[in-house]
């Protein structure tokens, strides 16, 4: 709803992932940096997460 496009998509990906049993996590506030690392999956919530996500990726590579 924050992006004003909720009427253009058939469902929210977050809701669908939860329905399928995913452990879905988000930051405490929208549009702040939030990065998650789960094994080989390293992901950022939004463009503001790029730096933290890149650092997480570098940390992962250093451990390999």
SVG drawing of the C-alpha trace seen along z (x, -y; Angstrom):
<svg xmlns="http://www.w3.org/2000/svg" viewBox="-7 -5 45 29">
<polyline fill="none" stroke="black" stroke-width="0.4" points="0.0,0.0 2.9,-2.3 3.9,-2.1 0.2,-2.8 0.2,0.2 -1.7,2.7 -4.6,2.8 -2.2,3.9 -1.1,7.3 -3.2,10.4 -1.7,11.1 1.1,9.9 4.2,12.0 4.7,11.8 1.3,13.3 1.8,16.1 5.2,17.0 3.7,17.2 0.9,19.4 3.5,21.8 5.3,22.0 8.2,19.5 9.9,17.8 9.3,14.3 10.9,11.4 11.0,7.7 12.5,4.7 10.7,2.9 9.9,-0.1 9.4,-0.3 12.1,-1.9 15.0,-1.2 17.9,1.1 17.2,4.8 19.3,7.8 18.7,11.4 21.2,14.3 20.0,17.9 22.6,20.4 23.2,19.6 20.3,17.1 21.4,13.5 18.8,10.9 18.0,7.2 14.6,5.7 15.0,2.6 17.6,0.4 18.7,-1.0 19.7,2.5 22.3,2.7 25.3,1.8 24.5,4.2 23.6,6.9 26.9,6.5 28.8,6.7 26.9,9.9 27.9,11.4 31.5,10.4 31.5,11.9 30.0,15.1 32.7,15.3 35.5,14.7 34.3,17.7 34.4,20.0"/>
</svg>
